[in-house]
Amino acid sequence: MLAVVPVKGRDGAKTRLAPVLPPEERTRLVLDMLERVLGACGEASAITGTLLVTPDPGFAPAGVEVLRDAGTGHADAIALAFRDERARAGALVVMADCPLVHAESLDALAAAARPLALVPSRDGGVNALALSAVNGFVPPFGVPLEETLGAARAAGLEAAVVEDPHLALDVDTPEDYEAMLACL
């Protein structure tokens, strides 16, 4: 299964964290979280390759495949990746700002994808999903979990919801940042 990791560019990285972090520290945080996510992808036995989807290819460490997107948001980046031939046999999407992710979490998510498994975020969205075969279904991102589940049902897909605290935390707000610090 191909891991798809969308990440925004350096410009305007994590602006909602501006009250607690200056721009250079926000950029460093993004890079640190991305390194953790890519590391977990590399260690997960269910993942055969990783595709970083970003408008800023400079984010990619050596050896990571890059798909350059237009920088119009995660939903568009994921849709672009799902149209890529490399994702046809299955894809696991994990947001680049999930600093607690472990390989075991990704393997469990991939195993639950019969054909689709989703991990809800703490704020009610979706932080990760696995789809055993990408056959034209492009899950909506940036919307509530229930909307993603409804889109799956409308496409005739049964989705498993996987509760995983390692994937549920994404760092967008000062409160998320504090929660991350408490866990690391």
C-alpha positions in Angstrom: 0.0 0.0 0.0 1.3 3.5 -0.9 1.5 6.0 1.9 0.3 9.5 0.8 1.5 12.3 3.0 0.2 15.8 2.1 2.1 18.8 3.5 1.7 22.4 2.8 4.7 24.5 1.8 6.8 26.6 4.1 4.9 29.8 3.3 2.3 30.3 6.0 3.1 27.1 7.8 0.9 26.5 10.8 -0.3 30.1 11.1 -2.8 29.2 13.8 0.2 28.5 16.1 1.5 32.2 15.7 0.4 33.1 19.2 2.8 30.5 20.6 5.5 30.1 18.0 7.4 32.5 15.6 7.5 31.6 11.9 10.9 29.9 11.9 9.9 27.7 14.9 6.6 26.8 13.1 8.6 25.8 10.0 10.9 23.7 12.2 7.9 22.1 13.9 6.4 21.2 10.5 9.7 19.6 9.4 10.0 17.7 12.7 6.5 16.3 12.5 7.0 15.4 8.8 10.1 13.5 9.7 8.2 11.5 12.4 5.4 10.7 9.9 7.8 9.7 7.2 9.7 7.6 9.6 6.6 5.7 10.7 5.7 5.2 7.1 9.1 3.8 6.4 8.9 1.3 9.3 5.3 0.1 8.6 5.3 -3.3 7.0 2.0 -2.6 5.2 3.5 0.4 3.3 5.5 -0.3 0.2 6.4 3.3 -0.7 5.7 6.9 0.4 4.5 9.7 -1.8 4.9 13.2 -0.3 2.4 15.6 -1.9 3.4 19.2 -1.6 3.8 22.5 -3.5 7.3 22.7 -1.9 9.5 19.8 -3.0 12.2 21.2 -0.8 10.4 19.6 2.2 11.2 16.1 0.9 14.2 14.3 2.4 16.4 12.3 0.2 14.8 9.1 -1.1 11.1 10.2 -0.7 9.1 10.4 -3.9 7.4 13.8 -4.4 4.2 14.7 -6.2 4.0 18.4 -6.7 0.6 19.9 -6.1 -0.8 23.4 -6.7 -0.9 24.3 -3.0 -4.7 24.6 -2.9 -5.2 22.4 0.2 -5.1 18.9 1.4 -8.3 17.8 -0.3 -6.9 18.7 -3.7 -3.5 17.2 -2.9 -5.1 13.9 -1.9 -7.3 13.9 -5.0 -4.2 14.4 -7.1 -2.4 11.5 -5.4 -5.4 9.2 -5.8 -5.3 9.9 -9.6 -1.6 8.9 -9.6 -1.0 5.4 -11.0 1.2 4.5 -8.0 -1.9 4.7 -5.7 -4.2 2.3 -7.7 -3.3 -0.8 -5.7 -4.2 0.9 -2.4 -3.3 4.0 -0.5 -2.9 5.1 3.1 -3.2 8.8 3.7 -1.7 10.2 6.9 -1.5 13.9 7.6 2.0 15.3 8.0 1.1 17.0 11.3 0.4 13.8 13.3 3.5 13.8 15.6 2.5 10.7 17.7 2.2 8.3 14.8 3.8 4.9 15.0 4.3 2.2 12.3 2.0 -0.1 14.3 -0.8 2.4 14.0 -0.3 2.6 10.2 -0.2 -1.2 9.9 -3.4 -1.6 12.0 -5.1 1.0 9.8 -4.1 -0.8 6.6 -5.3 -4.1 8.0 -8.7 -2.6 8.8 -9.2 -1.3 5.3 -11.8 -3.7 3.9 -12.0 -1.7 1.7 -11.8 1.5 3.7 -10.7 2.5 7.2 -10.7 6.0 8.7 -9.1 7.5 11.8 -11.0 10.4 13.3 -9.1 13.4 14.5 -9.7 14.9 18.0 -11.6 17.8 16.4 -14.0 15.6 14.5 -12.3 15.4 11.1 -10.2 12.6 9.6 -6.4 12.4 10.1 -5.7 9.2 8.3 -7.4 6.7 6.1 -6.6 3.5 4.2 -8.3 2.4 1.0 -7.4 -1.1 -0.2 -7.9 -0.2 -3.9 -8.3 3.2 -5.3 -11.0 2.7 -7.9 -12.2 6.2 -8.5 -13.3 7.0 -5.0 -11.6 10.2 -3.7 -12.5 10.7 0.0 -13.3 14.3 1.0 -10.8 15.8 3.5 -11.1 18.9 5.6 -14.7 17.9 6.4 -16.3 16.2 9.5 -15.9 12.4 9.8 -19.6 11.9 9.2 -19.3 13.6 5.8 -16.5 11.4 4.8 -18.4 8.3 6.0 -21.5 9.5 4.0 -19.4 9.9 0.8 -18.0 6.4 1.3 -21.5 5.0 1.7 -22.7 6.9 -1.4 -19.9 5.3 -3.3 -20.9 1.8 -2.1 -17.9 1.5 0.3 -18.2 0.2 3.9 -15.8 2.1 6.1 -14.3 1.0 9.4 -13.7 3.7 12.0 -10.4 3.1 13.8 -9.9 4.9 17.1 -6.2 5.5 17.5 -4.9 8.2 19.9 -1.5 8.2 18.0 -3.2 9.3 14.8 -6.0 11.4 16.4 -3.7 14.2 17.4 -2.9 16.7 14.7 -1.2 19.9 15.6 -3.1 22.9 14.3 -3.9 25.1 17.3 -2.0 26.2 20.5 -4.1 23.6 22.4 -2.9 20.9 20.0 0.7 22.0 20.4 0.4 21.8 24.2 -1.2 18.3 23.9 1.7 17.2 21.7 4.3 18.5 24.2 2.6 16.7 27.0 2.8 13.4 25.1 6.4 13.6 23.8 
